Each structure stands twice: as C-alpha cells, then as structure tokens.
Amino acid sequence: MLDHIGLIVHDYDRSKAFYQAALAPLGYELVMEMGDWAGFGWGGKSQLLIKGGSSTSPALRLAFSAEDRDTVLAFYDAALEAGARDSGAPGLRPEYHDNYFSASVLDPDGHNVEVVCHIPEDAF
C-alpha cells in the first residue's frame, strides 16, 4: 500500500550509517543520496528516506518484513552493533498471532524499528 516513508533525523551521517548497517540483513542498501536526503531500498527504488533536520518528535514506529526468523535475528544483531537500543529482543509475540516473530530496536532518534516474520518455524 505504501510507496515509501520518510523520517527526519537529528544527525544525518549517524543515522545514515545506522540504517545502512541495520537494514543490510534485509537486503536494503543505500540506493540514493541527494543533499541531506538518503534513500534505502533495493533495485534502485527508495522505500525508506531519511532527512537531516531538527525535530524528530513524535517518534515513529516502522516495521519491516523478513522472509525468515534468521533475518530477524541478523537485523537485531546488526542494529545493536550499529548503536541501537533494545526495544524488544527477538521472539514470538503470541498476543498478535501464533507465528508473529519479531525484534525491535530504537534508532538513534528514538524511532522504533521492528522486523517481523509471520511464517511458522516448521515451514523452514
């Protein structure tokens, strides 16, 4: 349904480095940069845009899809390594549904970034 989403970030270079590292396990890469805008996606198409600015309030919640649970784990590890703060260690969230496996972190500006796999573990 969405084509792309944009976030304002306090420190453009810090956030660009964070998203490059944290989204790499999902196959996202830096696909465009224009002034203080950076676009992350694949196939040359930006799906997440960040822009340097002054206000990041209120914080947003972003959730990305993962094809398997190992990708959720890889995202979580990469995000923490890149400076994120834990907001939900990898695990099942049965309050949403039986196969909702996710991990959440807070990015450098306090935005909640989650990666979710909806596929049952026995499907792998």
MODELLER restraints for C-alpha pairs under 7 A, 6 or more apart:
rsr = mdl.restraints
at = mdl.atoms
rsr.add(forms.Gaussian(group=physical.xy_distance, feature=features.Distance(at['CA:3:A'], at['CA:47:A']), mean=6.45, stdev=0.5))
rsr.add(forms.Gaussian(group=physical.xy_distance, feature=features.Distance(at['CA:4:A'], at['CA:46:A']), mean=6.85, stdev=0.5))
rsr.add(forms.Gaussian(group=physical.xy_distance, feature=features.Distance(at['CA:4:A'], at['CA:47:A']), mean=4.20, stdev=0.5))
rsr.add(forms.Gaussian(group=physical.xy_distance, feature=features.Distance(at['CA:4:A'], at['CA:48:A']), mean=5.66, stdev=0.5))
rsr.add(forms.Gaussian(group=physical.xy_distance, feature=features.Distance(at['CA:5:A'], at['CA:47:A']), mean=6.31, stdev=0.5))
rsr.add(forms.Gaussian(group=physical.xy_distance, feature=features.Distance(at['CA:5:A'], at['CA:48:A']), mean=5.17, stdev=0.5))
rsr.add(forms.Gaussian(group=physical.xy_distance, feature=features.Distance(at['CA:5:A'], at['CA:49:A']), mean=6.09, stdev=0.5))
rsr.add(forms.Gaussian(group=physical.xy_distance, feature=features.Distance(at['CA:6:A'], at['CA:48:A']), mean=5.85, stdev=0.5))
rsr.add(forms.Gaussian(group=physical.xy_distance, feature=features.Distance(at['CA:6:A'], at['CA:49:A']), mean=4.39, stdev=0.5))
rsr.add(forms.Gaussian(group=physical.xy_distance, feature=features.Distance(at['CA:6:A'], at['CA:50:A']), mean=5.51, stdev=0.5))
rsr.add(forms.Gaussian(group=physical.xy_distance, feature=features.Distance(at['CA:7:A'], at['CA:49:A']), mean=6.22, stdev=0.5))
rsr.add(forms.Gaussian(group=physical.xy_distance, feature=features.Distance(at['CA:7:A'], at['CA:50:A']), mean=4.78, stdev=0.5))
rsr.add(forms.Gaussian(group=physical.xy_distance, feature=features.Distance(at['CA:7:A'], at['CA:51:A']), mean=6.27, stdev=0.5))
rsr.add(forms.Gaussian(group=physical.xy_distance, feature=features.Distance(at['CA:8:A'], at['CA:50:A']), mean=5.79, stdev=0.5))
rsr.add(forms.Gaussian(group=physical.xy_distance, feature=features.Distance(at['CA:8:A'], at['CA:51:A']), mean=4.92, stdev=0.5))
rsr.add(forms.Gaussian(group=physical.xy_distance, feature=features.Distance(at['CA:8:A'], at['CA:52:A']), mean=5.84, stdev=0.5))
rsr.add(forms.Gaussian(group=physical.xy_distance, feature=features.Distance(at['CA:8:A'], at['CA:53:A']), mean=5.68, stdev=0.5))
rsr.add(forms.Gaussian(group=physical.xy_distance, feature=features.Distance(at['CA:8:A'], at['CA:55:A']), mean=6.76, stdev=0.5))
rsr.add(forms.Gaussian(group=physical.xy_distance, feature=features.Distance(at['CA:8:A'], at['CA:56:A']), mean=5.62, stdev=0.5))
rsr.add(forms.Gaussian(group=physical.xy_distance, feature=features.Distance(at['CA:9:A'], at['CA:15:A']), mean=6.80, stdev=0.5))
rsr.add(forms.Gaussian(group=physical.xy_distance, feature=features.Distance(at['CA:9:A'], at['CA:50:A']), mean=6.56, stdev=0.5))
rsr.add(forms.Gaussian(group=physical.xy_distance, feature=features.Distance(at['CA:9:A'], at['CA:51:A']), mean=5.95, stdev=0.5))
rsr.add(forms.Gaussian(group=physical.xy_distance, feature=features.Distance(at['CA:9:A'], at['CA:52:A']), mean=5.06, stdev=0.5))
rsr.add(forms.Gaussian(group=physical.xy_distance, feature=features.Distance(at['CA:9:A'], at['CA:53:A']), mean=5.70, stdev=0.5))
rsr.add(forms.Gaussian(group=physical.xy_distance, feature=features.Distance(at['CA:9:A'], at['CA:56:A']), mean=5.98, stdev=0.5))
rsr.add(forms.Gaussian(group=physical.xy_distance, feature=features.Distance(at['CA:9:A'], at['CA:109:A']), mean=6.31, stdev=0.5))
rsr.add(forms.Gaussian(group=physical.xy_distance, feature=features.Distance(at['CA:10:A'], at['CA:52:A']), mean=5.85, stdev=0.5))
rsr.add(forms.Gaussian(group=physical.xy_distance, feature=features.Distance(at['CA:10:A'], at['CA:53:A']), mean=5.48, stdev=0.5))
rsr.add(forms.Gaussian(group=physical.xy_distance, feature=features.Distance(at['CA:10:A'], at['CA:54:A']), mean=5.47, stdev=0.5))
rsr.add(forms.Gaussian(group=physical.xy_distance, feature=features.Distance(at['CA:10:A'], at['CA:55:A']), mean=6.99, stdev=0.5))
rsr.add(forms.Gaussian(group=physical.xy_distance, feature=features.Distance(at['CA:10:A'], at['CA:56:A']), mean=6.99, stdev=0.5))
rsr.add(forms.Gaussian(group=physical.xy_distance, feature=features.Distance(at['CA:10:A'], at['CA:109:A']), mean=6.76, stdev=0.5))
rsr.add(forms.Gaussian(group=physical.xy_distance, feature=features.Distance(at['CA:11:A'], at['CA:52:A']), mean=6.25, stdev=0.5))
rsr.add(forms.Gaussian(group=physical.xy_distance, feature=features.Distance(at['CA:12:A'], at['CA:36:A']), mean=6.83, stdev=0.5))
rsr.add(forms.Gaussian(group=physical.xy_distance, feature=features.Distance(at['CA:12:A'], at['CA:51:A']), mean=6.64, stdev=0.5))
rsr.add(forms.Gaussian(group=physical.xy_distance, feature=features.Distance(at['CA:12:A'], at['CA:52:A']), mean=4.73, stdev=0.5))
rsr.add(forms.Gaussian(group=physical.xy_distance, feature=features.Distance(at['CA:15:A'], at['CA:108:A']), mean=6.50, stdev=0.5))
rsr.add(forms.Gaussian(group=physical.xy_distance, feature=features.Distance(at['CA:16:A'], at['CA:38:A']), mean=6.97, stdev=0.5))
rsr.add(forms.Gaussian(group=physical.xy_distance, feature=features.Distance(at['CA:18:A'], at['CA:82:A']), mean=5.33, stdev=0.5))
rsr.add(forms.Gaussian(group=physical.xy_distance, feature=features.Distance(at['CA:20:A'], at['CA:29:A']), mean=6.13, stdev=0.5))
rsr.add(forms.Gaussian(group=physical.xy_distance, feature=features.Distance(at['CA:20:A'], at['CA:30:A']), mean=6.47, stdev=0.5))
rsr.add(forms.Gaussian(group=physical.xy_distance, feature=features.Distance(at['CA:21:A'], at['CA:78:A']), mean=6.08, stdev=0.5))
rsr.add(forms.Gaussian(group=physical.xy_distance, feature=features.Distance(at['CA:21:A'], at['CA:79:A']), mean=6.70, stdev=0.5))
rsr.add(forms.Gaussian(group=physical.xy_distance, feature=features.Distance(at['CA:21:A'], at['CA:82:A']), mean=6.31, stdev=0.5))
rsr.add(forms.Gaussian(group=physical.xy_distance, feature=features.Distance(at['CA:22:A'], at['CA:75:A']), mean=5.67, stdev=0.5))
rsr.add(forms.Gaussian(group=physical.xy_distance, feature=features.Distance(at['CA:22:A'], at['CA:78:A']), mean=5.00, stdev=0.5))
rsr.add(forms.Gaussian(group=physical.xy_distance, feature=features.Distance(at['CA:22:A'], at['CA:79:A']), mean=4.32, stdev=0.5))
rsr.add(forms.Gaussian(group=physical.xy_distance, feature=features.Distance(at['CA:22:A'], at['CA:82:A']), mean=6.75, stdev=0.5))
rsr.add(forms.Gaussian(group=physical.xy_distance, feature=features.Distance(at['CA:23:A'], at['CA:75:A']), mean=6.56, stdev=0.5))
rsr.add(forms.Gaussian(group=physical.xy_distance, feature=features.Distance(at['CA:25:A'], at['CA:71:A']), mean=6.13, stdev=0.5))
rsr.add(forms.Gaussian(group=physical.xy_distance, feature=features.Distance(at['CA:25:A'], at['CA:74:A']), mean=5.93, stdev=0.5))
rsr.add(forms.Gaussian(group=physical.xy_distance, feature=features.Distance(at['CA:25:A'], at['CA:75:A']), mean=5.58, stdev=0.5))
rsr.add(forms.Gaussian(group=physical.xy_distance, feature=features.Distance(at['CA:26:A'], at['CA:66:A']), mean=6.67, stdev=0.5))
rsr.add(forms.Gaussian(group=physical.xy_distance, feature=features.Distance(at['CA:26:A'], at['CA:71:A']), mean=6.60, stdev=0.5))
rsr.add(forms.Gaussian(group=physical.xy_distance, feature=features.Distance(at['CA:28:A'], at['CA:40:A']), mean=5.99, stdev=0.5))
rsr.add(forms.Gaussian(group=physical.xy_distance, feature=features.Distance(at['CA:28:A'], at['CA:41:A']), mean=4.68, stdev=0.5))
rsr.add(forms.Gaussian(group=physical.xy_distance, feature=features.Distance(at['CA:28:A'], at['CA:42:A']), mean=5.52, stdev=0.5))
rsr.add(forms.Gaussian(group=physical.xy_distance, feature=features.Distance(at['CA:29:A'], at['CA:40:A']), mean=5.29, stdev=0.5))
rsr.add(forms.Gaussian(group=physical.xy_distance, feature=features.Distance(at['CA:29:A'], at['CA:41:A']), mean=5.56, stdev=0.5))
rsr.add(forms.Gaussian(group=physical.xy_distance, feature=features.Distance(at['CA:29:A'], at['CA:42:A']), mean=6.24, stdev=0.5))
rsr.add(forms.Gaussian(group=physical.xy_distance, feature=features.Distance(at['CA:30:A'], at['CA:38:A']), mean=6.99, stdev=0.5))
rsr.add(forms.Gaussian(group=physical.xy_distance, feature=features.Distance(at['CA:30:A'], at['CA:39:A']), mean=5.83, stdev=0.5))
rsr.add(forms.Gaussian(group=physical.xy_distance, feature=features.Distance(at['CA:30:A'], at['CA:40:A']), mean=4.55, stdev=0.5))
rsr.add(forms.Gaussian(group=physical.xy_distance, feature=features.Distance(at['CA:30:A'], at['CA:41:A']), mean=6.66, stdev=0.5))
rsr.add(forms.Gaussian(group=physical.xy_distance, feature=features.Distance(at['CA:31:A'], at['CA:39:A']), mean=5.70, stdev=0.5))
rsr.add(forms.Gaussian(group=physical.xy_distance, feature=features.Distance(at['CA:31:A'], at['CA:40:A']), mean=5.50, stdev=0.5))
rsr.add(forms.Gaussian(group=physical.xy_distance, feature=features.Distance(at['CA:31:A'], at['CA:41:A']), mean=6.21, stdev=0.5))
rsr.add(forms.Gaussian(group=physical.xy_distance, feature=features.Distance(at['CA:31:A'], at['CA:42:A']), mean=6.81, stdev=0.5))
rsr.add(forms.Gaussian(group=physical.xy_distance, feature=features.Distance(at['CA:31:A'], at['CA:44:A']), mean=5.39, stdev=0.5))
rsr.add(forms.Gaussian(group=physical.xy_distance, feature=features.Distance(at['CA:31:A'], at['CA:45:A']), mean=6.75, stdev=0.5))
rsr.add(forms.Gaussian(group=physical.xy_distance, feature=features.Distance(at['CA:31:A'], at['CA:46:A']), mean=6.32, stdev=0.5))
rsr.add(forms.Gaussian(group=physical.xy_distance, feature=features.Distance(at['CA:32:A'], at['CA:38:A']), mean=5.77, stdev=0.5))
rsr.add(forms.Gaussian(group=physical.xy_distance, feature=features.Distance(at['CA:32:A'], at['CA:39:A']), mean=5.00, stdev=0.5))
rsr.add(forms.Gaussian(group=physical.xy_distance, feature=features.Distance(at['CA:33:A'], at['CA:39:A']), mean=6.25, stdev=0.5))
rsr.add(forms.Gaussian(group=physical.xy_distance, feature=features.Distance(at['CA:36:A'], at['CA:51:A']), mean=5.47, stdev=0.5))
rsr.add(forms.Gaussian(group=physical.xy_distance, feature=features.Distance(at['CA:36:A'], at['CA:52:A']), mean=5.45, stdev=0.5))
rsr.add(forms.Gaussian(group=physical.xy_distance, feature=features.Distance(at['CA:37:A'], at['CA:49:A']), mean=6.73, stdev=0.5))
rsr.add(forms.Gaussian(group=physical.xy_distance, feature=features.Distance(at['CA:37:A'], at['CA:50:A']), mean=5.61, stdev=0.5))
rsr.add(forms.Gaussian(group=physical.xy_distance, feature=features.Distance(at['CA:37:A'], at['CA:51:A']), mean=4.49, stdev=0.5))
rsr.add(forms.Gaussian(group=physical.xy_distance, feature=features.Distance(at['CA:37:A'], at['CA:52:A']), mean=6.87, stdev=0.5))
rsr.add(forms.Gaussian(group=physical.xy_distance, feature=features.Distance(at['CA:38:A'], at['CA:49:A']), mean=5.59, stdev=0.5))
rsr.add(forms.Gaussian(group=physical.xy_distance, feature=features.Distance(at['CA:38:A'], at['CA:50:A']), mean=5.37, stdev=0.5))
rsr.add(forms.Gaussian(group=physical.xy_distance, feature=features.Distance(at['CA:38:A'], at['CA:51:A']), mean=6.64, stdev=0.5))
rsr.add(forms.Gaussian(group=physical.xy_distance, feature=features.Distance(at['CA:39:A'], at['CA:46:A']), mean=4.82, stdev=0.5))
rsr.add(forms.Gaussian(group=physical.xy_distance, feature=features.Distance(at['CA:39:A'], at['CA:47:A']), mean=6.84, stdev=0.5))
rsr.add(forms.Gaussian(group=physical.xy_distance, feature=features.Distance(at['CA:39:A'], at['CA:48:A']), mean=5.69, stdev=0.5))
rsr.add(forms.Gaussian(group=physical.xy_distance, feature=features.Distance(at['CA:39:A'], at['CA:49:A']), mean=4.42, stdev=0.5))
rsr.add(forms.Gaussian(group=physical.xy_distance, feature=features.Distance(at['CA:39:A'], at['CA:50:A']), mean=6.59, stdev=0.5))
rsr.add(forms.Gaussian(group=physical.xy_distance, feature=features.Distance(at['CA:40:A'], at['CA:46:A']), mean=4.99, stdev=0.5))
rsr.add(forms.Gaussian(group=physical.xy_distance, feature=features.Distance(at['CA:40:A'], at['CA:47:A']), mean=5.95, stdev=0.5))
rsr.add(forms.Gaussian(group=physical.xy_distance, feature=features.Distance(at['CA:40:A'], at['CA:48:A']), mean=5.18, stdev=0.5))
rsr.add(forms.Gaussian(group=physical.xy_distance, feature=features.Distance(at['CA:40:A'], at['CA:49:A']), mean=6.34, stdev=0.5))
rsr.add(forms.Gaussian(group=physical.xy_distance, feature=features.Distance(at['CA:41:A'], at['CA:47:A']), mean=5.17, stdev=0.5))
rsr.add(forms.Gaussian(group=physical.xy_distance, feature=features.Distance(at['CA:41:A'], at['CA:48:A']), mean=6.64, stdev=0.5))
rsr.add(forms.Gaussian(group=physical.xy_distance, feature=features.Distance(at['CA:56:A'], at['CA:109:A']), mean=6.66, stdev=0.5))
rsr.add(forms.Gaussian(group=physical.xy_distance, feature=features.Distance(at['CA:59:A'], at['CA:110:A']), mean=6.03, stdev=0.5))
rsr.add(forms.Gaussian(group=physical.xy_distance, feature=features.Distance(at['CA:59:A'], at['CA:111:A']), mean=4.83, stdev=0.5))
rsr.add(forms.Gaussian(group=physical.xy_distance, feature=features.Distance(at['CA:60:A'], at['CA:111:A']), mean=5.00, stdev=0.5))
rsr.add(forms.Gaussian(group=physical.xy_distance, feature=features.Distance(at['CA:60:A'], at['CA:112:A']), mean=6.23, stdev=0.5))
rsr.add(forms.Gaussian(group=physical.xy_distance, feature=features.Distance(at['CA:61:A'], at['CA:111:A']), mean=5.93, stdev=0.5))
rsr.add(forms.Gaussian(group=physical.xy_distance, feature=features.Distance(at['CA:61:A'], at['CA:112:A']), mean=4.61, stdev=0.5))
rsr.add(forms.Gaussian(group=physical.xy_distance, feature=features.Distance(at['CA:61:A'], at['CA:113:A']), mean=5.97, stdev=0.5))
rsr.add(forms.Gaussian(group=physical.xy_distance, feature=features.Distance(at['CA:62:A'], at['CA:112:A']), mean=6.18, stdev=0.5))
rsr.add(forms.Gaussian(group=physical.xy_distance, feature=features.Distance(at['CA:62:A'], at['CA:113:A']), mean=4.90, stdev=0.5))
rsr.add(forms.Gaussian(group=physical.xy_distance, feature=features.Distance(at['CA:62:A'], at['CA:114:A']), mean=6.07, stdev=0.5))
rsr.add(forms.Gaussian(group=physical.xy_distance, feature=features.Distance(at['CA:63:A'], at['CA:113:A']), mean=5.91, stdev=0.5))
rsr.add(forms.Gaussian(group=physical.xy_distance, feature=features.Distance(at['CA:63:A'], at['CA:114:A']), mean=4.51, stdev=0.5))
rsr.add(forms.Gaussian(group=physical.xy_distance, feature=features.Distance(at['CA:63:A'], at['CA:115:A']), mean=5.45, stdev=0.5))
rsr.add(forms.Gaussian(group=physical.xy_distance, feature=features.Distance(at['CA:63:A'], at['CA:116:A']), mean=6.88, stdev=0.5))
rsr.add(forms.Gaussian(group=physical.xy_distance, feature=features.Distance(at['CA:64:A'], at['CA:114:A']), mean=6.22, stdev=0.5))
rsr.add(forms.Gaussian(group=physical.xy_distance, feature=features.Distance(at['CA:64:A'], at['CA:115:A']), mean=4.71, stdev=0.5))
rsr.add(forms.Gaussian(group=physical.xy_distance, feature=features.Distance(at['CA:64:A'], at['CA:116:A']), mean=6.23, stdev=0.5))
rsr.add(forms.Gaussian(group=physical.xy_distance, feature=features.Distance(at['CA:65:A'], at['CA:115:A']), mean=5.73, stdev=0.5))
rsr.add(forms.Gaussian(group=physical.xy_distance, feature=features.Distance(at['CA:65:A'], at['CA:116:A']), mean=5.10, stdev=0.5))
rsr.add(forms.Gaussian(group=physical.xy_distance, feature=features.Distance(at['CA:65:A'], at['CA:117:A']), mean=6.09, stdev=0.5))
rsr.add(forms.Gaussian(group=physical.xy_distance, feature=features.Distance(at['CA:66:A'], at['CA:72:A']), mean=6.37, stdev=0.5))
rsr.add(forms.Gaussian(group=physical.xy_distance, feature=features.Distance(at['CA:66:A'], at['CA:115:A']), mean=6.32, stdev=0.5))
rsr.add(forms.Gaussian(group=physical.xy_distance, feature=features.Distance(at['CA:66:A'], at['CA:116:A']), mean=5.62, stdev=0.5))
rsr.add(forms.Gaussian(group=physical.xy_distance, feature=features.Distance(at['CA:66:A'], at['CA:117:A']), mean=4.98, stdev=0.5))
rsr.add(forms.Gaussian(group=physical.xy_distance, feature=features.Distance(at['CA:67:A'], at['CA:117:A']), mean=6.10, stdev=0.5))
rsr.add(forms.Gaussian(group=physical.xy_distance, feature=features.Distance(at['CA:68:A'], at['CA:117:A']), mean=5.73, stdev=0.5))
rsr.add(forms.Gaussian(group=physical.xy_distance, feature=features.Distance(at['CA:68:A'], at['CA:119:A']), mean=6.94, stdev=0.5))
rsr.add(forms.Gaussian(group=physical.xy_distance, feature=features.Distance(at['CA:69:A'], at['CA:101:A']), mean=6.85, stdev=0.5))
rsr.add(forms.Gaussian(group=physical.xy_distance, feature=features.Distance(at['CA:69:A'], at['CA:117:A']), mean=5.98, stdev=0.5))
rsr.add(forms.Gaussian(group=physical.xy_distance, feature=features.Distance(at['CA:72:A'], at['CA:90:A']), mean=6.99, stdev=0.5))
rsr.add(forms.Gaussian(group=physical.xy_distance, feature=features.Distance(at['CA:72:A'], at['CA:102:A']), mean=6.28, stdev=0.5))
rsr.add(forms.Gaussian(group=physical.xy_distance, feature=features.Distance(at['CA:72:A'], at['CA:103:A']), mean=6.34, stdev=0.5))
rsr.add(forms.Gaussian(group=physical.xy_distance, feature=features.Distance(at['CA:72:A'], at['CA:115:A']), mean=5.77, stdev=0.5))
rsr.add(forms.Gaussian(group=physical.xy_distance, feature=features.Distance(at['CA:72:A'], at['CA:116:A']), mean=6.56, stdev=0.5))
rsr.add(forms.Gaussian(group=physical.xy_distance, feature=features.Distance(at['CA:73:A'], at['CA:90:A']), mean=6.31, stdev=0.5))
rsr.add(forms.Gaussian(group=physical.xy_distance, feature=features.Distance(at['CA:76:A'], at['CA:103:A']), mean=6.20, stdev=0.5))
rsr.add(forms.Gaussian(group=physical.xy_distance, feature=features.Distance(at['CA:84:A'], at['CA:105:A']), mean=5.91, stdev=0.5))
rsr.add(forms.Gaussian(group=physical.xy_distance, feature=features.Distance(at['CA:84:A'], at['CA:106:A']), mean=5.50, stdev=0.5))
rsr.add(forms.Gaussian(group=physical.xy_distance, feature=features.Distance(at['CA:84:A'], at['CA:107:A']), mean=5.06, stdev=0.5))
rsr.add(forms.Gaussian(group=physical.xy_distance, feature=features.Distance(at['CA:84:A'], at['CA:108:A']), mean=6.26, stdev=0.5))
rsr.add(forms.Gaussian(group=physical.xy_distance, feature=features.Distance(at['CA:85:A'], at['CA:105:A']), mean=5.48, stdev=0.5))
rsr.add(forms.Gaussian(group=physical.xy_distance, feature=features.Distance(at['CA:85:A'], at['CA:106:A']), mean=5.08, stdev=0.5))
rsr.add(forms.Gaussian(group=physical.xy_distance, feature=features.Distance(at['CA:85:A'], at['CA:107:A']), mean=6.90, stdev=0.5))
rsr.add(forms.Gaussian(group=physical.xy_distance, feature=features.Distance(at['CA:86:A'], at['CA:104:A']), mean=6.61, stdev=0.5))
rsr.add(forms.Gaussian(group=physical.xy_distance, feature=features.Distance(at['CA:86:A'], at['CA:105:A']), mean=4.65, stdev=0.5))
rsr.add(forms.Gaussian(group=physical.xy_distance, feature=features.Distance(at['CA:86:A'], at['CA:106:A']), mean=6.35, stdev=0.5))
rsr.add(forms.Gaussian(group=physical.xy_distance, feature=features.Distance(at['CA:87:A'], at['CA:104:A']), mean=4.93, stdev=0.5))
rsr.add(forms.Gaussian(group=physical.xy_distance, feature=features.Distance(at['CA:87:A'], at['CA:105:A']), mean=4.49, stdev=0.5))
rsr.add(forms.Gaussian(group=physical.xy_distance, feature=features.Distance(at['CA:87:A'], at['CA:106:A']), mean=6.04, stdev=0.5))
rsr.add(forms.Gaussian(group=physical.xy_distance, feature=features.Distance(at['CA:88:A'], at['CA:103:A']), mean=5.38, stdev=0.5))
rsr.add(forms.Gaussian(group=physical.xy_distance, feature=features.Distance(at['CA:88:A'], at['CA:104:A']), mean=4.68, stdev=0.5))
rsr.add(forms.Gaussian(group=physical.xy_distance, feature=features.Distance(at['CA:88:A'], at['CA:105:A']), mean=6.53, stdev=0.5))
rsr.add(forms.Gaussian(group=physical.xy_distance, feature=features.Distance(at['CA:89:A'], at['CA:103:A']), mean=5.18, stdev=0.5))
rsr.add(forms.Gaussian(group=physical.xy_distance, feature=features.Distance(at['CA:89:A'], at['CA:104:A']), mean=6.54, stdev=0.5))
rsr.add(forms.Gaussian(group=physical.xy_distance, feature=features.Distance(at['CA:90:A'], at['CA:101:A']), mean=7.00, stdev=0.5))
rsr.add(forms.Gaussian(group=physical.xy_distance, feature=features.Distance(at['CA:90:A'], at['CA:102:A']), mean=5.41, stdev=0.5))
rsr.add(forms.Gaussian(group=physical.xy_distance, feature=features.Distance(at['CA:90:A'], at['CA:103:A']), mean=4.24, stdev=0.5))
rsr.add(forms.Gaussian(group=physical.xy_distance, feature=features.Distance(at['CA:91:A'], at['CA:101:A']), mean=5.32, stdev=0.5))
rsr.add(forms.Gaussian(group=physical.xy_distance, feature=features.Distance(at['CA:91:A'], at['CA:102:A']), mean=5.73, stdev=0.5))
rsr.add(forms.Gaussian(group=physical.xy_distance, feature=features.Distance(at['CA:91:A'], at['CA:103:A']), mean=6.68, stdev=0.5))
rsr.add(forms.Gaussian(group=physical.xy_distance, feature=features.Distance(at['CA:92:A'], at['CA:99:A']), mean=6.70, stdev=0.5))
rsr.add(forms.Gaussian(group=physical.xy_distance, feature=features.Distance(at['CA:92:A'], at['CA:100:A']), mean=5.56, stdev=0.5))
rsr.add(forms.Gaussian(group=physical.xy_distance, feature=features.Distance(at['CA:92:A'], at['CA:101:A']), mean=4.31, stdev=0.5))
rsr.add(forms.Gaussian(group=physical.xy_distance, feature=features.Distance(at['CA:92:A'], at['CA:102:A']), mean=6.49, stdev=0.5))
rsr.add(forms.Gaussian(group=physical.xy_distance, feature=features.Distance(at['CA:93:A'], at['CA:100:A']), mean=5.33, stdev=0.5))
rsr.add(forms.Gaussian(group=physical.xy_distance, feature=features.Distance(at['CA:93:A'], at['CA:101:A']), mean=6.08, stdev=0.5))
rsr.add(forms.Gaussian(group=physical.xy_distance, feature=features.Distance(at['CA:94:A'], at['CA:100:A']), mean=6.42, stdev=0.5))
rsr.add(forms.Gaussian(group=physical.xy_distance, feature=features.Distance(at['CA:99:A'], at['CA:118:A']), mean=5.28, stdev=0.5))
rsr.add(forms.Gaussian(group=physical.xy_distance, feature=features.Distance(at['CA:99:A'], at['CA:119:A']), mean=6.08, stdev=0.5))
rsr.add(forms.Gaussian(group=physical.xy_distance, feature=features.Distance(at['CA:99:A'], at['CA:120:A']), mean=5.26, stdev=0.5))
rsr.add(forms.Gaussian(group=physical.xy_distance, feature=features.Distance(at['CA:100:A'], at['CA:116:A']), mean=6.76, stdev=0.5))
rsr.add(forms.Gaussian(group=physical.xy_distance, feature=features.Distance(at['CA:100:A'], at['CA:117:A']), mean=6.19, stdev=0.5))
rsr.add(forms.Gaussian(group=physical.xy_distance, feature=features.Distance(at['CA:100:A'], at['CA:118:A']), mean=4.95, stdev=0.5))
rsr.add(forms.Gaussian(group=physical.xy_distance, feature=features.Distance(at['CA:101:A'], at['CA:116:A']), mean=5.69, stdev=0.5))
rsr.add(forms.Gaussian(group=physical.xy_distance, feature=features.Distance(at['CA:101:A'], at['CA:117:A']), mean=5.23, stdev=0.5))
rsr.add(forms.Gaussian(group=physical.xy_distance, feature=features.Distance(at['CA:101:A'], at['CA:118:A']), mean=6.34, stdev=0.5))
rsr.add(forms.Gaussian(group=physical.xy_distance, feature=features.Distance(at['CA:102:A'], at['CA:114:A']), mean=6.71, stdev=0.5))
rsr.add(forms.Gaussian(group=physical.xy_distance, feature=features.Distance(at['CA:102:A'], at['CA:115:A']), mean=5.49, stdev=0.5))
rsr.add(forms.Gaussian(group=physical.xy_distance, feature=features.Distance(at['CA:102:A'], at['CA:116:A']), mean=4.32, stdev=0.5))
rsr.add(forms.Gaussian(group=physical.xy_distance, feature=features.Distance(at['CA:102:A'], at['CA:117:A']), mean=6.28, stdev=0.5))
rsr.add(forms.Gaussian(group=physical.xy_distance, feature=features.Distance(at['CA:103:A'], at['CA:114:A']), mean=5.56, stdev=0.5))
rsr.add(forms.Gaussian(group=physical.xy_distance, feature=features.Distance(at['CA:103:A'], at['CA:115:A']), mean=5.67, stdev=0.5))
rsr.add(forms.Gaussian(group=physical.xy_distance, feature=features.Distance(at['CA:103:A'], at['CA:116:A']), mean=6.90, stdev=0.5))
rsr.add(forms.Gaussian(group=physical.xy_distance, feature=features.Distance(at['CA:104:A'], at['CA:112:A']), mean=6.59, stdev=0.5))
rsr.add(forms.Gaussian(group=physical.xy_distance, feature=features.Distance(at['CA:104:A'], at['CA:113:A']), mean=5.51, stdev=0.5))
rsr.add(forms.Gaussian(group=physical.xy_distance, feature=features.Distance(at['CA:104:A'], at['CA:114:A']), mean=4.15, stdev=0.5))
rsr.add(forms.Gaussian(group=physical.xy_distance, feature=features.Distance(at['CA:104:A'], at['CA:115:A']), mean=6.62, stdev=0.5))
rsr.add(forms.Gaussian(group=physical.xy_distance, feature=features.Distance(at['CA:105:A'], at['CA:112:A']), mean=5.73, stdev=0.5))
rsr.add(forms.Gaussian(group=physical.xy_distance, feature=features.Distance(at['CA:105:A'], at['CA:113:A']), mean=5.35, stdev=0.5))
rsr.add(forms.Gaussian(group=physical.xy_distance, feature=features.Distance(at['CA:105:A'], at['CA:114:A']), mean=6.45, stdev=0.5))
rsr.add(forms.Gaussian(group=physical.xy_distance, feature=features.Distance(at['CA:106:A'], at['CA:112:A']), mean=4.60, stdev=0.5))
rsr.add(forms.Gaussian(group=physical.xy_distance, feature=features.Distance(at['CA:106:A'], at['CA:113:A']), mean=6.07, stdev=0.5))
rsr.add(forms.Gaussian(group=physical.xy_distance, feature=features.Distance(at['CA:107:A'], at['CA:113:A']), mean=6.77, stdev=0.5))
